[in-house]
């Protein structure tokens, strides 16, 4: 079976390192991007099985990044991450088809995150 690959898009180094460490321990591939612009460069070159996008990014925010990903015709699954519950960007993400269950609020419950990631990439854990 082909290895599932994640792209973690977050300007917080600790989050990027934690998620990729976990993913690699679980046998998943993981790449990172610090910005929406950096993520788009990678997404143009590769298909990922899942994007984990922080909503609040410098430059292109997470919702703008997702909008550009969709404009490229990429339909890869997405989990949005944020520390802000009542935020216009959360509402905007939902308007792009991101489900409430696919928005994780920081600090997130890692057990729920694991289940969600495995479900989104089509693996059972």
Sine and cosine of phi, psi and omega as CSV:
sin_phi,cos_phi,sin_psi,cos_psi,sin_omega,cos_omega
0.00,0.00,0.65,-0.76,0.02,-1.00
-0.91,0.42,0.69,-0.72,0.04,-1.00
-0.91,0.41,0.71,-0.70,0.04,-1.00
-0.99,0.17,0.68,-0.73,-0.06,-1.00
-0.86,-0.51,0.72,-0.69,0.01,-1.00
-0.95,-0.31,0.48,-0.88,0.20,-0.98
-0.85,-0.53,0.89,-0.45,0.02,-1.00
-0.99,-0.13,0.86,-0.51,-0.03,-1.00
-0.90,-0.43,0.98,-0.22,-0.06,-1.00
-0.39,-0.92,0.64,-0.77,0.02,-1.00
-1.00,0.06,-0.02,1.00,0.04,-1.00
-1.00,-0.09,0.93,-0.36,-0.06,-1.00
-0.85,0.53,-0.63,0.78,-0.03,-1.00
-0.89,0.46,-0.65,0.76,0.02,-1.00
-0.91,0.42,-0.72,0.70,0.01,-1.00
-0.85,0.52,-0.74,0.68,-0.03,-1.00
-0.90,0.43,-0.70,0.72,0.00,-1.00
-0.87,0.49,-0.76,0.65,-0.05,-1.00
-0.91,0.41,-0.64,0.77,0.01,-1.00
-0.95,0.31,-0.60,0.80,0.07,-1.00
-0.86,0.51,-0.75,0.66,0.01,-1.00
-0.87,0.50,-0.74,0.67,-0.05,-1.00
-0.86,0.52,-0.71,0.70,-0.02,-1.00
-0.92,0.39,-0.58,0.81,0.08,-1.00
-0.89,0.45,-0.49,0.87,-0.01,-1.00
-1.00,0.00,0.06,1.00,0.03,-1.00
1.00,0.10,0.28,0.96,0.04,-1.00
-0.98,-0.17,0.50,-0.86,0.12,-0.99
-0.99,0.14,0.49,-0.87,-0.02,-1.00
-0.54,-0.84,0.76,-0.65,0.15,-0.99
-0.83,-0.55,0.30,-0.95,-0.04,-1.00
-0.77,-0.63,0.41,-0.91,0.17,-0.99
-0.65,-0.76,0.65,-0.76,-0.04,-1.00
-1.00,0.06,-0.35,0.94,-0.09,-1.00
-0.62,-0.78,0.25,-0.97,0.08,-1.00
-0.89,0.45,-0.64,0.77,0.01,-1.00
-0.88,0.47,-0.69,0.72,0.04,-1.00
-0.90,0.44,-0.62,0.79,0.03,-1.00
-0.90,0.45,-0.68,0.73,-0.03,-1.00
-0.89,0.46,-0.61,0.79,0.06,-1.00
-0.86,0.51,-0.71,0.71,0.00,-1.00
-0.92,0.38,-0.66,0.75,-0.06,-1.00
-0.92,0.39,-0.53,0.85,0.06,-1.00
-0.91,0.41,-0.48,0.88,-0.06,-1.00
-1.00,-0.10,-0.42,0.91,-0.10,-0.99
-0.68,-0.74,0.44,-0.90,0.18,-0.98
-0.98,-0.19,0.68,-0.73,0.03,-1.00
-0.91,-0.41,0.43,-0.90,0.03,-1.00
-0.99,0.12,-0.30,0.95,0.00,-1.00
-0.30,-0.96,0.67,-0.74,0.13,-0.99
-0.95,-0.32,0.77,-0.64,0.14,-0.99
-0.94,-0.35,0.94,-0.35,-0.16,-0.99
-0.88,-0.48,0.81,-0.58,0.15,-0.99
-0.95,0.30,0.73,-0.69,-0.02,-1.00
-0.93,0.36,-0.63,0.77,-0.04,-1.00
-0.99,-0.13,0.99,-0.14,0.06,-1.00
-0.85,-0.52,0.46,-0.89,0.14,-0.99
-0.95,0.32,0.39,-0.92,-0.06,-1.00
0.94,0.35,-0.78,-0.62,0.09,-1.00
-0.92,0.40,0.82,-0.58,0.07,-1.00
-0.98,0.22,0.07,-1.00,-0.08,-1.00
-0.89,0.46,-0.59,0.81,0.00,-1.00
-0.95,0.33,-0.67,0.74,0.06,-1.00
-0.88,0.47,-0.64,0.77,0.03,-1.00
-0.88,0.47,-0.74,0.68,0.02,-1.00
-0.87,0.49,-0.67,0.75,0.02,-1.00
-0.86,0.51,-0.67,0.74,0.01,-1.00
-0.94,0.34,-0.58,0.81,0.07,-1.00
-0.87,0.49,-0.72,0.70,0.00,-1.00
-0.91,0.41,-0.58,0.81,0.03,-1.00
-0.91,0.42,-0.44,0.90,0.07,-1.00
-0.97,0.22,-0.10,0.99,-0.02,-1.00
1.00,0.07,0.20,0.98,-0.01,-1.00
-1.00,0.07,0.81,-0.58,-0.05,-1.00
-0.95,-0.31,0.33,0.95,-0.07,-1.00
-0.88,0.48,0.57,-0.82,0.01,-1.00
-0.88,0.47,0.44,-0.90,-0.09,-1.00
-0.71,-0.71,0.63,-0.78,0.26,-0.97
-0.86,-0.50,0.81,-0.59,0.05,-1.00
-0.99,-0.13,0.59,-0.80,-0.01,-1.00
-0.83,-0.56,0.65,-0.76,0.01,-1.00
-0.38,-0.92,0.40,-0.92,0.10,-1.00
-0.98,-0.20,0.04,1.00,-0.12,-0.99
-0.90,-0.44,0.88,-0.47,-0.05,-1.00
-0.97,0.25,-0.81,0.59,-0.05,-1.00
-0.98,-0.20,1.00,-0.05,-0.12,-0.99
-0.63,-0.78,0.65,-0.76,0.02,-1.00
-0.88,0.48,-0.53,0.85,0.01,-1.00
-0.92,0.38,-0.55,0.84,0.07,-1.00
-0.90,0.44,-0.71,0.71,0.03,-1.00
-0.88,0.47,-0.66,0.76,0.01,-1.00
-0.91,0.41,-0.64,0.77,0.05,-1.00
-0.87,0.50,-0.67,0.74,0.02,-1.00
-0.89,0.45,-0.57,0.82,0.02,-1.00
-0.92,0.38,-0.33,0.94,0.06,-1.00
-1.00,-0.02,0.12,0.99,0.07,-1.00
0.99,-0.15,0.08,1.00,0.05,-1.00
-0.97,0.24,0.83,-0.56,-0.01,-1.00
-0.97,0.24,0.45,-0.89,0.07,-1.00
-0.82,0.58,-0.61,0.79,-0.02,-1.00
-0.94,0.34,-0.23,0.97,0.01,-1.00
-0.98,-0.20,0.22,0.98,0.09,-1.00
-0.92,-0.38,0.89,-0.46,0.01,-1.00
-0.98,-0.21,0.74,-0.68,-0.01,-1.00
-0.99,-0.16,0.79,-0.61,0.00,-1.00
-0.99,0.17,0.59,-0.81,-0.14,0.99
-0.95,0.31,0.72,-0.70,-0.09,-1.00
-1.00,-0.08,0.41,-0.91,0.08,-1.00
-0.97,0.25,0.92,-0.40,-0.13,-0.99
-0.89,0.45,-0.54,0.84,0.02,-1.00
-0.89,0.45,-0.68,0.73,0.05,-1.00
-0.91,0.41,-0.63,0.77,0.03,-1.00
-0.87,0.49,-0.72,0.70,0.02,-1.00
-0.85,0.53,-0.75,0.66,-0.01,-1.00
-0.87,0.50,-0.68,0.73,-0.02,-1.00
-0.91,0.41,-0.70,0.71,0.02,-1.00
-0.87,0.49,-0.75,0.66,-0.01,-1.00
-0.88,0.47,-0.64,0.77,0.03,-1.00
-0.91,0.43,-0.68,0.73,-0.06,-1.00
-0.93,0.37,-0.53,0.85,0.01,-1.00
-1.00,-0.03,-0.01,1.00,0.08,-1.00
0.99,0.17,0.50,0.87,0.05,-1.00
-0.89,-0.46,0.49,-0.87,0.09,-1.00
-0.99,-0.14,0.60,-0.80,0.04,-1.00
-0.76,-0.65,0.00,0.00,0.00,0.00
